[in-house]
Amino acid sequence: MRIVKFRGKRKLNGKWVFGSYIAVGNDWCHIVPLGTEIEDLQHEKIRVITDTVCEFTGLKDKVNNDIYECDIITDGEVNYEVKYVWSGFRILKGRQYVDFIEDLKKMEVIGNIFDNPDLVNDLIVKDKNALS
């Protein structure tokens, strides 16, 4: 059974919150921290920046870190962004989205597109090199 959980950056201070996702509208959503009891739901939900909400893939990297959508993972040579596409979680390799489960023994989370935009630039440069 796959664990369904999300993360998002708090609207108040930009810190990551992990838990269940509640969409209220296009620009309004909450994360309810894991382990919150139903009777505490009203007081425990935390407003997060909608664009930062990412789903847990259900997978872990080579050092046992959770892998979320929008994470940047590396095999030590090339960085890849984890994306959700129509058929599930994939990474962009060259011009194609591919399954990365078989490569997880080599992969490690090194950041995400929100906190580490420099890794995204590195990813783009490496992808351009891979395409030539």
C-alpha positions in Angstrom: 0.0 0.0 0.0 1.4 3.4 -1.0 1.6 6.2 1.5 -0.2 9.3 0.3 1.3 12.5 1.8 2.2 15.9 0.6 4.5 18.8 1.5 4.1 22.5 1.0 5.8 25.7 2.2 4.0 27.6 5.0 2.5 30.9 3.9 3.7 32.6 7.1 7.4 31.6 7.1 8.3 29.5 4.1 9.1 26.4 6.2 8.1 23.0 4.8 5.0 21.2 6.3 4.3 17.5 5.6 0.9 15.8 5.8 -2.5 15.6 4.1 -3.5 18.1 1.4 -6.8 20.1 1.5 -7.6 22.3 -1.5 -9.9 25.2 -0.6 -9.6 27.1 -3.9 -7.2 28.0 -6.7 -5.1 30.2 -4.4 -5.9 28.7 -1.0 -4.9 25.3 0.4 -3.8 23.7 3.6 -1.6 20.8 4.8 -2.8 18.9 7.8 0.3 17.6 9.7 0.6 13.8 9.9 -0.9 12.3 13.0 -3.5 15.1 13.5 -6.7 13.8 15.2 -10.1 14.5 13.6 -11.2 16.7 16.5 -8.0 18.8 16.1 -8.4 19.3 12.4 -9.8 22.8 12.5 -6.9 24.1 14.6 -4.1 22.1 13.1 -4.4 22.8 9.4 -1.6 25.0 8.1 -2.1 27.4 5.1 0.6 26.7 2.5 1.7 28.4 -0.8 -0.3 26.5 -3.4 2.4 26.4 -6.1 4.8 24.6 -3.6 2.5 21.6 -2.9 4.2 18.4 -4.0 3.1 14.7 -3.6 5.3 12.0 -2.1 6.2 9.4 -4.8 6.0 6.5 -2.3 9.7 5.9 -3.1 13.0 6.5 -1.2 16.5 7.3 -2.5 19.7 5.4 -1.9 20.1 7.0 1.6 16.4 6.4 2.5 15.2 10.0 1.9 11.6 10.4 0.8 11.3 11.4 -2.9 8.7 14.1 -3.7 7.5 15.6 -6.9 9.7 18.6 -7.8 12.7 17.1 -6.0 16.1 17.2 -7.8 17.8 13.8 -7.7 21.2 12.8 -9.0 23.1 9.7 -9.9 26.4 11.6 -9.2 26.8 12.7 -12.8 23.4 14.1 -14.0 20.7 15.9 -12.0 17.0 15.0 -12.8 13.8 16.7 -11.8 11.0 14.4 -10.5 7.7 15.2 -12.3 4.2 13.9 -12.2 3.0 13.1 -15.7 -0.2 11.4 -16.9 1.2 7.9 -16.1 2.8 8.5 -12.7 6.0 9.9 -11.4 8.9 10.1 -13.9 12.2 11.9 -14.5 13.1 13.8 -17.6 16.0 12.1 -19.4 16.9 13.9 -22.6 13.6 14.6 -24.2 11.6 11.7 -22.7 10.0 11.1 -19.4 11.2 7.7 -18.1 10.5 5.6 -15.1 13.3 5.9 -12.5 12.6 3.1 -10.1 15.3 0.8 -11.5 17.9 3.6 -11.0 17.0 4.4 -7.4 19.9 2.4 -6.0 22.1 5.1 -7.6 19.9 8.2 -7.0 20.0 10.6 -4.1 17.8 13.7 -3.4 20.0 16.8 -3.5 17.3 19.5 -3.3 14.1 20.7 -4.9 13.1 23.3 -7.5 11.9 25.8 -4.8 14.8 25.9 -2.4 17.6 25.1 -4.9 16.9 26.9 -8.2 20.6 26.7 -9.1 20.2 22.9 -9.3 17.4 23.5 -11.9 19.8 25.6 -14.0 22.4 22.9 -13.7 19.8 20.4 -14.8 18.9 22.4 -17.9 22.6 22.8 -18.9 23.2 19.1 -18.5 20.0 18.3 -20.5 21.1 20.5 -23.3 24.5 18.7 -23.4 22.7 15.4 -23.4 20.6 16.4 -26.4 23.6 17.3 -28.6 
